Amino acid sequence: LEGNFAFASGVQEMLMQSHAGFIELFPALPDGWKDVSFQTLRAEGAYLVSAVRQNGLTKTVTITSEKGGILKLKLDTRSFKQKVTGKAKILRQENGYTTIEMGAGATIVLMN
C-alpha cells in the first residue's frame, strides 16, 4: 500500500510542485513526455490546478482558488490569453514568474 501512495505522490511531484512558495508546472518530466495533462491537483494555499502541455510547451493552465489570496506561478504568461471567473487579476509578470491576486472561488484560465 505504501508503494502505491509513494508512486502517486512521485507522479504528482513530476507534474506540479508548490512547496517552495510558488506553483511550478511540469518541473520534473522526462524528455520524452512532450504531451502531458492533469486535472485538479491540489496546490499549497488552497488552489486547484489543471494544465495541458503539448509538444513540450504549456498550452493551458486553469487555477481555482478555494480561499483567495496571492498566488505566485513559475511561468511567464505574457503571451497567454486569460479568462477570469470571479475576482482574479494578474498583478505582475517578471523574471519568469506571474503573481496573481485571487478571490475565494475565483478561476483564471491561461491559454497559449
C-alpha positions as a printed NumPy array, in Angstrom:
array([[  0.   ,   0.   ,   0.   ],
       [  2.819,   2.421,   0.847],
       [  4.387,   1.784,  -2.537],
       [  1.179,   2.745,  -4.331],
       [  0.904,   6.027,  -2.409],
       [  4.599,   6.781,  -2.978],
       [  4.209,   6.201,  -6.716],
       [  1.167,   8.528,  -6.92 ],
       [  2.993,  11.195,  -4.909],
       [  6.03 ,  10.902,  -7.174],
       [  3.94 ,  11.355, -10.317],
       [  2.243,  14.422,  -8.818],
       [  5.656,  15.938,  -7.998],
       [  6.667,  15.436, -11.646],
       [  3.542,  17.262, -12.819],
       [  3.319,  20.095, -10.271],
       [  5.183,  21.362,  -7.218],
       [  4.015,  24.034,  -4.803],
       [  6.108,  23.68 ,  -1.658],
       [  8.64 ,  26.467,  -2.351],
       [  6.257,  29.441,  -2.112],
       [  5.164,  29.231,  -5.752],
       [  3.462,  26.784,  -8.1  ],
       [  5.678,  25.207, -10.759],
       [  4.125,  23.203, -13.577],
       [  5.814,  20.185, -15.157],
       [  9.067,  20.653, -13.183],
       [ 10.459,  17.131, -13.476],
       [  9.162,  15.489, -16.645],
       [ 11.323,  13.096, -18.635],
       [ 12.426,  14.497, -22.013],
       [ 10.183,  12.047, -23.863],
       [  6.984,  13.316, -22.219],
       [  6.038,  16.049, -24.704],
       [  2.238,  15.725, -24.359],
       [  1.01 ,  15.628, -20.765],
       [ -2.014,  16.925, -18.891],
       [ -3.513,  16.751, -15.423],
       [ -6.795,  17.762, -13.825],
       [ -7.47 ,  19.329, -10.441],
       [ -4.288,  18.697,  -8.488],
       [ -4.273,  20.438,  -5.114],
       [ -1.528,  23.011,  -4.52 ],
       [ -0.486,  24.663,  -1.275],
       [ -2.594,  27.705,  -0.457],
       [ -5.916,  26.015,  -1.33 ],
       [ -5.542,  26.167,  -5.122],
       [ -6.829,  23.569,  -7.576],
       [ -4.694,  23.388, -10.707],
       [ -5.173,  21.771, -14.116],
       [ -2.733,  22.069, -17.02 ],
       [ -2.073,  20.857, -20.565],
       [  1.352,  20.544, -22.191],
       [  1.649,  19.851, -25.937],
       [  4.866,  19.428, -27.921],
       [  6.836,  20.321, -24.787],
       [  5.063,  23.682, -24.266],
       [  2.485,  24.625, -21.658],
       [ -0.721,  25.425, -23.542],
       [ -3.443,  25.811, -20.912],
       [ -3.429,  26.393, -17.157],
       [ -6.582,  26.572, -15.037],
       [ -6.328,  27.678, -11.413],
       [ -9.225,  27.896,  -8.965],
       [ -8.738,  29.5  ,  -5.564],
       [-10.748,  27.948,  -2.761],
       [ -9.999,  30.63 ,  -0.168],
       [ -8.45 ,  33.572,  -2.038],
       [ -5.003,  35.106,  -1.74 ],
       [ -1.873,  35.968,  -3.675],
       [ -0.593,  33.212,  -5.937],
       [  2.896,  33.083,  -7.422],
       [  3.213,  30.933, -10.554],
       [  6.583,  29.995, -12.05 ],
       [  5.512,  30.588, -15.645],
       [  5.989,  33.55 , -17.957],
       [  2.386,  34.215, -19.012],
       [  2.883,  37.417, -21.025],
       [  1.93 ,  35.655, -24.273],
       [ -1.056,  33.875, -22.704],
       [ -4.67 ,  34.957, -23.15 ],
       [ -6.715,  34.899, -19.971],
       [-10.283,  34.179, -18.999],
       [-11.399,  35.051, -15.471],
       [-14.409,  33.898, -13.48 ],
       [-14.852,  35.756, -10.208],
       [-12.209,  38.093,  -8.815],
       [ -8.756,  37.347, -10.219],
       [ -6.166,  39.782, -11.515],
       [ -2.575,  39.429, -12.688],
       [ -0.522,  41.804, -10.557],
       [  2.877,  41.427, -12.214],
       [  4.907,  39.302, -14.6  ],
       [  8.668,  39.373, -14.093],
       [ 11.697,  37.096, -14.147],
       [  9.665,  34.109, -15.365],
       [  7.084,  34.393, -12.574],
       [  3.484,  35.6  , -12.625],
       [  1.812,  36.947,  -9.483],
       [ -1.982,  36.716,  -9.373],
       [ -4.417,  38.087,  -6.813],
       [ -7.406,  35.763,  -6.489],
       [-10.642,  35.986,  -4.546],
       [-12.286,  32.973,  -2.937],
       [-13.919,  30.818,  -5.611],
       [-12.234,  32.668,  -8.486],
       [-10.882,  30.82 , -11.508],
       [ -8.311,  32.016, -14.031],
       [ -7.651,  30.178, -17.282],
       [ -4.413,  30.982, -19.114],
       [ -4.239,  29.869, -22.763],
       [ -1.192,  29.979, -25.007]])
